[in-house]
Amino acid sequence: MNNAAYKVEIELFLTETESLKAQIHSLRTENNILKAEKDRLLSEIEHLKSEKEQMHARLLESGRRLLLSGIDAAEVARITGLSPDELEA
């Protein structure tokens, strides 16, 4: 190869290198965005789990109050969706 051909090869290599660098930068940016979204979703899941636990505790409390008011355990279980064992625990 002559100097002109080497020069063209070097220019092509440099162009491809810059293109790859840009792609890497773009992928890193996208990766960071996805990591942030994952963290946000995990946080939201934890929040929802906590809410679910709180709602279950309130449902248990309400069911137990219904039992104490004299309503039949089977009826309370049907209304609340809780098992009699849960209500009595």
N, C-alpha and C positions, 0 to 999 in steps of 0.2 A: 504494500500500500504506500501511496505517496503522502506527503504532508497534508494535502487538501483532503484526502480521504480520512486521515487520522483526525483532522480538525472537525470534519462532519461527524465522525463517530463520537468525538469528545462532546460536541454540542448536543447530539442526540442523548448521550448519557447524562449530561447535565440537565437537559430538559426533563428527561424521565425521572431523574433524582428529585428535581423540584416538584414535579407532579406527585411523586410518592410522598414527599414531605408534606405536601398540602393534604393528601388523602389521610396520612397518619394524624395530622392535626385535626382534621375533620372528624375522624373516628374517635380520637381522644375526647373531643368536645361532646360528641354524641354519647360516648360512654359516661362522661361526667353527668350529663343530663339524665341518662337512664339510671345511674346510681342515685341521684337526688330523688328521682321519681320513685324508685324502689324504697328508699328511706322514708319518703312521705307516705307511701302505701303501707309500709310496715307499722309506722306510727299510727296511721288511721285504723289499722287492724287491731292494734293494742287498745286504742281508745274504744273501738266497738266492742271488744271483748269485755272491757271494764264496764261499759254501759249494759251489756247483756247480763253480767253478773249482778249489777245493781238492780236491774229490772227483775231478775229471777228472785233476788232477795225480797224485793217489794211484793212480788206475786206470792211468795211463800208466806210473808207476813199477813197479807190480805186473806189468803186461804186459811191460815190458822185462826184469824179473827172470825172468819165465817164459821169455822168449826166451833169456836167458843160461843158463838151466838146461837148454837143449836142446830145449825144446818147439817144435814146428813153428810158423812164423809164422802160417800160415792157421788153425791150431787156436787160437793165442793171440788172433787177431783175432776168431774166432768166440766164444770165451769172454768176452772183454772188450767186444766190440762196437765196438772201435776198428779203424780201417783199418790195413793194414800200413804205409802211409806215415806215419801218426801214430806208430806204434810205433817206427819207424826214425828219426824226426826228432830 
